[in-house]
Amino acid sequence: MNLPVGDILEEGLPLKDFKPRQTLELLSDKLFSGYVVCGSEGIDGMEEGVLLFKKGEVIAAIYEYCKHRQDSFGNDALPQVMNSFLAPCGIVDIISLGLSRVDLVTAFNDKITLSKTIPKKDIPKYLPKSYTRNFAEKELKGLAKEEKSSYDILKRLGLGQLSK
């Protein structure tokens, strides 16, 4: 998902040094508006989770299995993003946005919006006790792991005629 560029507050923080509960609660205390991005190594490639904040409350979530271009949004994505904060390998970025930019993100992507915002006091309820691969296994079930032929790759890029 393309998100607007904002002010980088944290970039490339290793997950091993990231304290999700403390950090998310601190952002809430500071009435943070912007997003937290977690890029992690999943069971079949890179995965990326995003939490969008507005005035200290989590208002939206996005989760992507990059290799498969498989996305989850809103309430479905929230537990996956929270789980990703506990992954064994990855990084976190924190980007600050103005309120108008946060509103634009949700206006043009209403499916990412949570049915209920998450205030500081509820953040711990959504954080799992430990990392699990169950989300990825469920989301990626049925997706072929077969190797693509050069024709399939070129066709996906709109260049299928080059392989003939």
N, C-alpha and C positions, 0 to 999 in steps of 0.2 A: 504494500500500500504506500502510496506517495503521501507523505505528511509534510506540512510546511516547515521551512527552515526557521529556527528560532535561536535563542541564546543557549549555547551549550553550557550546562552546569557541571556535567560529569560526562567523560567520554572514555570508553574502553576499560571501565572498571571490571576486573575479573570477578566472576561469580563467587569465587572462593573468598573474596574480600567484601562481598555485598551482603548487607544485613537487611533482608526484605522488610521485616516488621518495623524495625527502627527507622529505616529510610522512608517507607511509605507513610508512617505516622508523622515523621518530621515534615514531609512535604505537605501533609494535611494541615499540620499546625501552622505552617507558613502560608496557608491559603494558596498553594501552588496551582498555577494554570500552565499546562503543557503536557508532555508525555514522557513515559519511561519505556524504553525499548530494551528487550532482553533477547540477544542472539545466542542460541545455544546449539550444541552438537547433539542431535537427536538420534533415534535408532536407525534412521535412513537419510542422513544428511542434515543440513542446517534447518533450524526452526527459529521463528522470530515471533515474539509476543510484544504487544503494545498495550499499555494502560494510558488512557487519556484522562487528565484531571481538569477540573474547573473549580476554582476557588476552594481548593483543598479536598474536593470530593471526587472519587473515581466515577466517571460518567460513561465511559465506553471502553471496549476491549476488542482486540484483533489478534488472531493467531494464525500463522502461516507455516505450512510444511513446504519449504522453498523448492525442493527438488521436484515435488509432485504438483506444485501450484494448487495445493489444497488449503482452503482458508476456512476459518471459523470466525464468527462475528458476535458481538454483544454478549448475552448471557451464556451462550455456548463456548465462547472464547475465554471468558473470565477464569474458570478453573484451570485451563491449560496455561494461561499466562502466569497465574500464581504458582503453578507447579514448576514452570520453567525457571523461576527464580531460585529453585533448589537443585537445578541440574548440576551434574558434576563438572561440566566444562562450558564456558561461555563468557559473555561480557554484557555489561549494562551501560546504556547511555541515558542521560536525563536532559531533556530539552525544554526550556521555558518558552511559552507562547503568550501573546496578549489575548485577552478575552475574545476579541473579535475573530482572531484566527482559530481559536478553539471552537467558536460557534460556526465558523465556516466549515471546519472539518466535519462536524456532526450534521450540518445542513445538507452537505453533498454526499454524506455516507450515513444515512439514518439507520441502516441495519447494524451499525457498530454500537449504537447507543444501548446502554443497559436499561432494563425495565425499571430499575430502582437504583438511584445513586448510592455509593458506598461512602459513608462518613468515616472519620478516624476511628471511632469506637467499634466499628464493625470490621475493620481491616483484618484483625487476627482470625476472625471466623472463616475467612476465605483462603487463608494460607494453610497449605497442608503441613503435616508434621514431617514428611519426608518426600523425596522425589519419587515419582512413579512413571513407568513407561506405558501404563495402561491407556492413557489418552491417545498416544501416537499409534499404538497397536490397533485401537478401535477406529481411529480416523483413517488409517492407511490400509485397513483390512480390505482386501479385494482389489487394491491397486496393483497392477502388474509390476513386478520387479524385473521383468525380462529386459535384456539388452536391446536397445533400439538399433535398427539397421541404419546405415548411412543415409539410405533413402528416406526413412522415417524422420531422421533429424533434419535433413535438408527440406523435406516437405513441410515440417513444422515452421521452418524459417521462411517458407514461401519460395524455396529454391528447388523443389522436387524435380524439375525438369533437368537440372544439372547432373543428376545421377544416372540418367538414361544413356 
